[in-house]
Amino acid sequence: MSVQVLPGGAMNRSAGSGVAAPRPRGDLPVPRPERHDEGMRLLILGGTWFLGRTLAETALANGWQVTCFNRGRSGRDVPGTQGVRGDRTNQADVDRLTTYGPWDAVIDTSVYEPPDATLTAQRLRDAAARYVLVSTVSAYRWWPHEPVNENSLLWPSRPDARESDPDLSAMPGPYAYGTLKSGCEQAVTKVYGDQALILRPGVVLGPYEYVGRLPALLGRAARGGRMLAAGNPHQLIQPIDVRDLSDFTLRSITADTRGAFNVAAPHGHAKYGDLLEACIAATGSDVDLVWADAGWLAEQDVRQWTEMPLWRTPPGTWAVDASRAIEAGLKARPLRDTILDTWRWLQVENPVPHQRQSEHGLAPDKELRLIEAWENERALRCR
């Protein structure tokens, strides 16, 4: 595949790609974060979807020069960035990319398999002074079953691990994902050493989300009526806004921050009930929340995290220690602001199409059956 540079972020979308272009952004404001050092040169591997797009917009708003390297198959370049087309798994494409450097840092938002991280790290080593790898808390061996900090045990992995490896293909999806991400960390650190910055976000929400968790909750709230709610409304949660993650990432580059950091909102930041109430308030809908017992929902085979978005019972889910990042400057805006801004964005633009979007939310008929069954169960318990 050849690399194509598109000035001003123009996108060469091939006809019949099967990917629907997002609706125009309309007058959706781009929030201006706190200013960082100006004049930095940044390379983003990705740059058109969720975090990558937010990083590009944030960096441009602060006077940075931004290059985005991607295949151009989905999403779109942020106007003002230099778009370079290519496949990160193709050495010739990555080698050609280096001719558009140098950069003060590269931010890798898209790597999944360790050999691909090795390839980009090795080929970019002389073109990018710093390598920022966006990993995940799933890289921890015992998350979400136990609380984690940066010293917690990671999944055992290796820089040459592939999803197709027999030992990985036999693992449940979330464990294989965490193992591969752990291997990506090893790969980047092996090449960049202490010039690597590893970020391990927990749950990330906000405008441009493509996975579908918050959009599913907002869509359900907008329909109104009786809405099934799971477990304890006072359960503490700690999702981080994508803009706060972006701002921390760029601040860390300018501050020459190194090492590994968990990125999540502080403990006590919000409750699960706050999340649902904020969705109702943002949509202006008339919703009656019906809170059902977590154990009972499990007996009904209701899937956590997907059918009931952002509801998960393992004790480590919302016990990610982000104190190190907070000490280094991470700030978390109120959850209600994240939800309201996401709802406003959804009024003017569709998320980038992704296969995971269909996983989230209960089918209306199933939700109705569950509400009726739970109310019968509750009546029996009260006798």
C-alpha positions as CSV (number, residue, x, y, z in Angstrom):
1,M,0.0,0.0,0.0
2,S,1.3,3.4,-0.9
3,V,1.3,6.3,1.5
4,Q,-0.6,9.4,0.4
5,V,-0.3,12.8,2.0
6,L,-3.5,14.8,2.1
7,P,-2.9,18.5,2.8
8,G,-5.3,20.1,5.3
9,G,-6.7,16.8,6.3
10,A,-8.6,16.1,3.1
11,M,-9.6,12.5,2.8
12,N,-9.4,10.2,-0.2
13,R,-12.3,7.9,0.4
14,S,-12.6,5.2,-2.2
15,A,-16.1,4.7,-3.7
16,G,-18.1,1.8,-2.4
17,S,-16.1,1.6,0.8
18,G,-19.2,0.6,2.7
19,V,-18.4,3.1,5.5
20,A,-20.9,5.8,6.1
21,A,-19.5,9.3,6.5
22,P,-20.4,11.0,9.7
23,R,-23.0,13.9,9.5
24,P,-21.5,17.4,9.4
25,R,-20.4,18.7,12.8
26,G,-22.7,21.7,12.6
27,D,-21.8,24.3,15.2
28,L,-20.7,21.8,17.8
29,P,-18.0,23.8,19.8
30,V,-14.6,22.2,20.3
31,P,-13.7,22.8,24.0
32,R,-10.4,24.5,24.4
33,P,-8.3,22.8,27.1
34,E,-5.6,24.5,29.1
35,R,-2.8,25.7,26.9
36,H,0.4,23.7,26.6
37,D,3.8,24.6,25.1
38,E,3.3,25.8,21.5
39,G,5.2,24.7,18.5
40,M,5.4,21.0,19.3
41,R,5.3,18.6,16.4
42,L,3.1,15.6,17.1
43,L,2.5,12.3,15.2
44,I,-0.7,10.4,15.9
45,L,-1.1,6.8,14.8
46,G,-4.8,7.0,14.1
47,G,-6.3,10.4,14.7
48,T,-9.8,10.1,13.2
49,W,-11.9,8.3,15.7
50,F,-12.4,8.8,19.5
51,L,-9.2,9.6,21.5
52,G,-7.1,10.2,18.4
53,R,-9.5,12.7,17.0
54,T,-9.7,14.5,20.4
55,L,-5.9,14.5,20.7
56,A,-5.6,16.1,17.2
57,E,-8.2,18.8,18.0
58,T,-6.7,19.5,21.3
59,A,-3.1,19.8,20.0
60,L,-4.2,22.0,17.1
61,A,-6.0,24.3,19.5
62,N,-2.8,24.7,21.3
63,G,-0.7,25.6,18.3
64,W,0.9,22.2,17.7
65,Q,1.7,20.8,14.3
66,V,-0.1,17.5,13.9
67,T,0.4,14.6,11.5
68,C,-2.0,11.7,11.5
69,F,-1.1,8.3,10.0
70,N,-3.9,5.9,9.2
71,R,-5.5,3.9,6.4
72,G,-8.3,6.4,5.7
73,R,-10.9,3.7,5.8
74,S,-13.1,5.1,8.5
75,G,-13.6,8.4,10.3
76,R,-12.0,11.5,8.8
77,D,-9.0,13.7,9.4
78,V,-9.3,16.7,11.6
79,P,-9.0,19.9,9.4
80,G,-5.6,21.4,10.0
81,T,-3.8,18.2,10.4
82,Q,-1.4,16.6,7.8
83,G,-3.0,13.3,6.8
84,V,-0.6,10.5,5.7
85,R,-2.2,7.3,4.4
86,G,-0.6,4.0,5.0
87,D,-0.8,0.7,6.9
88,R,1.2,0.6,10.1
89,T,1.8,-3.2,9.6
90,N,3.6,-2.5,6.3
91,Q,7.3,-1.6,6.9
92,A,7.6,0.3,3.6
93,D,4.6,2.5,4.5
94,V,6.1,3.3,8.0
95,D,9.5,4.0,6.5
96,R,7.9,6.4,4.1
97,L,6.0,8.0,7.0
98,T,9.3,8.9,8.7
99,T,10.2,11.2,5.8
100,Y,7.6,13.6,7.1
101,G,9.2,13.9,10.5
102,P,10.8,14.6,12.8
103,W,8.3,14.8,15.7
104,D,8.7,15.6,19.3
105,A,6.4,12.7,20.1
106,V,4.3,9.9,18.6
107,I,1.1,8.9,20.3
108,D,-0.1,5.4,19.5
109,T,-3.8,5.1,20.0
110,S,-4.5,2.1,17.7
111,V,-2.0,-0.7,18.2
112,Y,-3.4,-4.1,19.2
113,E,-0.7,-6.7,18.5
114,P,2.8,-6.5,19.9
115,P,4.7,-7.1,16.6
116,D,2.9,-4.1,15.1
117,A,4.0,-2.0,18.1
118,T,7.6,-3.2,17.6
119,L,7.5,-2.3,13.9
120,T,6.3,1.3,14.5
121,A,8.6,1.8,17.5
122,Q,11.7,0.6,15.7
123,R,11.1,2.5,12.4
124,L,10.1,5.7,14.2
125,R,12.8,5.7,16.8
126,D,15.0,8.2,15.0
127,A,12.0,10.3,13.8
128,A,10.1,10.7,17.1
129,A,11.8,11.6,20.3
130,R,9.1,10.2,22.6
131,Y,6.7,7.3,22.2
132,V,3.3,7.5,24.1
133,L,1.5,4.2,24.1
134,V,-2.2,4.3,25.0
135,S,-2.6,0.9,26.7
136,T,-5.5,-0.1,29.0
137,V,-6.2,-1.3,32.6
138,S,-7.1,-4.6,31.0
139,A,-3.3,-5.2,30.8
140,Y,-3.5,-5.9,34.5
141,R,-3.7,-9.6,35.3
142,W,-6.3,-9.3,38.0
143,W,-8.5,-6.4,36.7
144,P,-11.5,-6.1,37.1
145,H,-11.5,-8.7,39.9
146,E,-9.1,-6.7,42.2
147,P,-8.1,-3.1,42.7
148,V,-5.1,-2.1,40.7
149,N,-2.2,0.4,40.8
150,E,0.8,0.8,38.6
151,N,2.7,-1.9,40.6
152,S,0.0,-4.5,40.0
153,L,0.9,-7.6,38.1
154,L,0.4,-7.4,34.3
155,W,-0.6,-10.2,32.1
156,P,2.4,-12.3,31.1
157,S,3.1,-11.7,27.5
158,R,5.9,-11.2,24.9
159,P,6.7,-8.7,22.2
160,D,6.0,-11.2,19.4
161,A,2.5,-12.4,20.6
162,R,-0.3,-12.6,18.0
163,E,-4.0,-13.0,18.5
164,S,-3.8,-16.1,16.4
165,D,-1.3,-17.8,18.7
166,P,-2.8,-21.1,20.0
167,D,-2.4,-20.0,23.7
168,L,-4.1,-16.7,23.1
169,S,-6.9,-17.9,20.7
170,A,-8.0,-20.3,23.5
171,M,-8.3,-17.5,26.0
172,P,-11.6,-15.6,26.6
173,G,-11.6,-12.4,24.6
174,P,-11.0,-9.9,27.5
175,Y,-8.0,-11.9,28.8
176,A,-6.5,-12.2,25.3
177,Y,-6.9,-8.5,24.8
178,G,-5.2,-7.6,28.0
179,T,-2.4,-10.1,27.2
180,L,-1.8,-8.5,23.8
181,K,-1.8,-5.0,25.3
182,S,0.7,-6.0,27.9
183,G,2.9,-7.3,25.1
184,C,2.6,-4.0,23.2
185,E,3.9,-2.2,26.4
186,Q,6.9,-4.6,26.4
187,A,7.5,-4.0,22.7
188,V,7.5,-0.2,23.0
189,T,9.5,-0.1,26.2
190,K,12.1,-2.4,24.7
191,V,12.7,0.1,21.8
192,Y,12.3,3.4,23.6
193,G,13.3,2.6,27.1
194,D,12.7,5.5,29.5
195,Q,11.6,7.7,26.6
196,A,8.3,5.7,26.6
197,L,5.2,6.9,28.3
198,I,2.6,4.2,29.0
199,L,-1.0,5.3,29.7
200,R,-3.5,2.8,31.0
201,P,-7.0,4.3,30.9
202,G,-9.9,2.8,32.5
203,V,-13.3,3.5,31.0
204,V,-13.2,6.5,28.7
205,L,-16.4,8.4,27.8
206,G,-17.2,11.6,25.9
207,P,-17.9,13.0,22.5
208,Y,-16.9,10.9,19.5
209,E,-17.3,7.6,21.4
210,Y,-17.7,4.8,18.9
211,V,-17.9,1.7,21.2
212,G,-21.5,2.7,22.1
213,R,-21.7,2.5,25.9
214,L,-22.8,6.1,26.7
215,P,-24.6,6.6,23.4
216,A,-26.7,3.5,24.2
217,L,-27.6,4.8,27.7
218,L,-28.4,8.2,26.2
219,G,-30.5,6.7,23.5
220,R,-32.4,4.6,26.0
221,A,-33.0,7.6,28.3
222,A,-34.3,9.6,25.3
223,R,-37.0,7.0,24.7
224,G,-38.5,7.8,28.1
225,G,-40.8,5.5,30.1
226,R,-39.8,2.9,32.6
227,M,-36.1,2.1,32.4
228,L,-34.4,-0.8,34.0
229,A,-31.5,0.1,36.2
230,A,-29.0,-2.4,37.6
231,G,-27.7,-2.9,41.1
232,N,-26.9,-0.2,43.5
233,P,-27.3,3.5,42.5
234,H,-24.7,4.4,45.1
235,Q,-22.0,2.3,43.4
236,L,-18.9,4.5,42.9
237,I,-17.7,4.8,39.4
238,Q,-14.7,6.5,37.8
239,P,-14.9,7.0,34.0
240,I,-12.6,9.6,32.6
241,D,-13.6,12.1,29.9
242,V,-11.8,11.7,26.7
243,R,-10.9,15.4,26.7
244,D,-9.3,15.0,30.1
245,L,-7.3,12.0,29.0
246,S,-6.2,14.0,25.9
247,D,-5.2,17.0,27.9
248,F,-3.2,14.9,30.4
249,T,-1.5,13.2,27.5
250,L,-0.3,16.4,25.9
251,R,0.7,17.9,29.2
252,S,2.8,14.8,29.9
253,I,4.6,15.2,26.7
254,T,5.5,18.9,27.3
255,A,6.5,18.0,30.9
256,D,8.7,15.1,29.7
257,T,6.8,12.8,32.0
258,R,7.9,9.2,31.8
259,G,6.8,5.8,33.1
260,A,3.4,4.2,33.4
261,F,0.2,5.9,34.6
262,N,-3.3,4.7,35.3
263,V,-5.8,7.3,33.9
264,A,-9.2,7.3,35.6
265,A,-11.3,9.7,37.6
266,P,-10.5,9.8,41.3
267,H,-12.4,7.6,43.7
268,G,-15.6,9.2,44.8
269,H,-15.9,11.1,41.5
270,A,-19.4,9.9,40.7
271,K,-22.0,7.2,41.4
272,Y,-23.7,4.9,39.0
273,G,-27.0,6.5,39.8
274,D,-25.5,9.9,38.9
275,L,-24.7,8.5,35.5
276,L,-28.2,7.5,34.7
277,E,-29.8,10.6,36.2
278,A,-27.4,12.7,34.1
279,C,-28.5,10.9,31.0
280,I,-32.1,11.6,31.8
281,A,-31.4,15.3,32.5
282,A,-29.3,15.7,29.3
283,T,-32.0,14.2,27.1
284,G,-34.9,16.0,28.9
285,S,-36.9,12.9,28.9
286,D,-39.5,11.5,31.3
287,V,-37.9,8.4,32.7
288,D,-38.9,6.3,35.7
289,L,-35.9,4.2,36.8
290,V,-36.7,0.7,38.1
291,W,-33.7,-0.5,40.1
292,A,-33.3,-4.3,40.1
293,D,-31.2,-6.4,42.4
294,A,-27.8,-7.3,40.9
295,G,-28.0,-10.9,42.0
296,W,-31.5,-11.3,40.5
297,L,-30.3,-9.8,37.2
298,A,-27.5,-12.2,37.1
299,E,-29.9,-15.1,37.5
300,Q,-31.8,-13.7,34.5
301,D,-28.6,-13.9,32.4
302,V,-28.5,-10.2,31.9
303,R,-25.1,-9.4,30.5
304,Q,-23.1,-6.9,32.4
305,W,-21.2,-4.1,30.6
306,T,-23.1,-4.7,27.4
307,E,-26.9,-5.2,27.9
308,M,-26.6,-3.0,30.9
309,P,-23.9,-0.5,29.8
310,L,-21.2,0.5,32.4
311,W,-22.7,-1.8,35.0
312,R,-20.2,-4.4,36.3
313,T,-20.0,-6.1,39.7
314,P,-16.4,-7.3,40.1
315,P,-14.9,-5.2,42.9
316,G,-11.9,-4.0,41.0
317,T,-13.9,-2.5,38.1
318,W,-14.1,0.9,39.6
319,A,-11.0,0.6,41.9
320,V,-8.3,1.9,39.6
321,D,-5.7,3.9,41.5
322,A,-5.0,7.0,39.4
323,S,-3.4,9.0,42.2
324,R,-0.1,9.0,40.4
325,A,-1.6,10.6,37.3
326,I,-3.6,13.1,39.4
327,E,-0.4,14.2,41.1
328,A,1.1,14.7,37.6
329,G,-1.8,17.0,36.6
330,L,-4.7,14.8,35.6
331,K,-8.0,16.6,36.1
332,A,-11.5,15.1,35.8
333,R,-14.4,17.3,34.8
334,P,-17.9,16.6,36.3
335,L,-19.5,13.5,34.8
336,R,-22.7,15.5,34.0
337,D,-20.6,17.7,31.7
338,T,-19.3,14.6,29.9
339,I,-22.8,13.3,29.4
340,L,-24.4,16.5,28.3
341,D,-21.6,17.3,25.8
342,T,-21.9,13.7,24.4
343,W,-25.6,14.1,23.9
344,R,-25.1,17.5,22.2
345,W,-22.6,15.9,19.9
346,L,-25.0,13.0,19.0
347,Q,-27.5,15.6,17.8
348,V,-25.2,16.7,15.0
349,E,-23.1,13.7,14.1
350,N,-23.2,9.9,14.0
351,P,-20.5,7.9,15.7
352,V,-18.0,6.2,13.4
353,P,-19.6,2.8,12.5
354,H,-18.3,0.0,14.6
355,Q,-19.3,-3.6,15.2
356,R,-19.4,-3.3,19.0
357,Q,-22.2,-0.7,18.9
358,S,-24.9,-3.3,18.5
359,E,-23.7,-5.1,21.7
360,H,-24.9,-2.4,24.0
361,G,-28.4,-1.9,25.5
362,L,-31.4,-4.2,26.2
363,A,-33.9,-5.0,23.5
364,P,-37.1,-3.1,24.4
365,D,-39.2,-6.3,24.7
366,K,-36.6,-8.0,27.0
367,E,-36.4,-4.9,29.2
368,L,-40.2,-4.8,29.6
369,R,-40.3,-8.5,30.5
370,L,-37.5,-8.0,33.0
371,I,-39.2,-5.1,34.7
372,E,-42.5,-7.0,35.0
373,A,-40.7,-10.1,36.4
374,W,-38.7,-8.0,38.8
375,E,-41.8,-6.3,40.2
376,N,-43.4,-9.7,40.7
377,E,-40.3,-10.9,42.4
378,R,-40.2,-7.8,44.6
379,A,-43.9,-8.3,45.5
380,L,-43.1,-11.8,46.6
381,R,-40.2,-10.7,48.7
382,C,-42.4,-8.1,50.5
383,R,-45.0,-10.7,51.6
